[in-house]
């Protein structure tokens, strides 16, 4: 009947729209994963530069600690994202 065809078509269109939104969200999340890793690596490089330029022992120690922390963040994020099957 015409009514059931219309209901079927509306439901199909709704399902297609949900699938399209999900695909878009998946693409965004993959990009965000890559951006997150790049953000951590950027900070690691910045602190590495500061560490190399530091002249006082306390400044060197703090900067080195930051280098290690941001590097660990990057490694852990890459590991976690790879385990999820999302390779940015």
PyMOL commands that set and color helices and strands:
alter all, ss='L'
color gray80, all
select helices_A, chain A and resi 2-53+57-83
alter helices_A, ss='H'
color red, helices_A
deselect
rebuild
show_as cartoon
